[in-house]
Amino acid sequence: MANSTKMETQLIVIFFSTDEEGSSKLQNILVFATGANEIPPVGFSPAPSIEFNHEGSEESSSKRMFPMANTCINCLKLPLITSYEAFKESMDFALGNTQGFGRT
């Protein structure tokens, strides 16, 4: 397994680890990634996806990388942070400071 693939796998494990905030946090992630506060009856088109921001990529220009989203294509872009605490802090900051589509 390539080093970057191993890091992506570790991040997915961190991302889907049990969180004390449960379903409300998942709904915030859904809104952040897609702009929708619930799953449409016919599903999403295109299907939601996850991409990773690798160091040296265009998206990783800052020293501290944060999650990003492209709601037009339902894509969540996650920084490769292998520490649970650092990833949670980064994710919480992104979710807490994003209004998205005029929501307050």
Secondary structure, DSSP 8 states (H G I E B T S, - for coil): --HHHHHHHHHHHHHTS--TTHHHHHHHHHHHHHS-SS--TT--SS--EEEEE-TTSGGG-SSS---EEETTTTEEEEE----HHHHHHHHHHHHHT---TT--
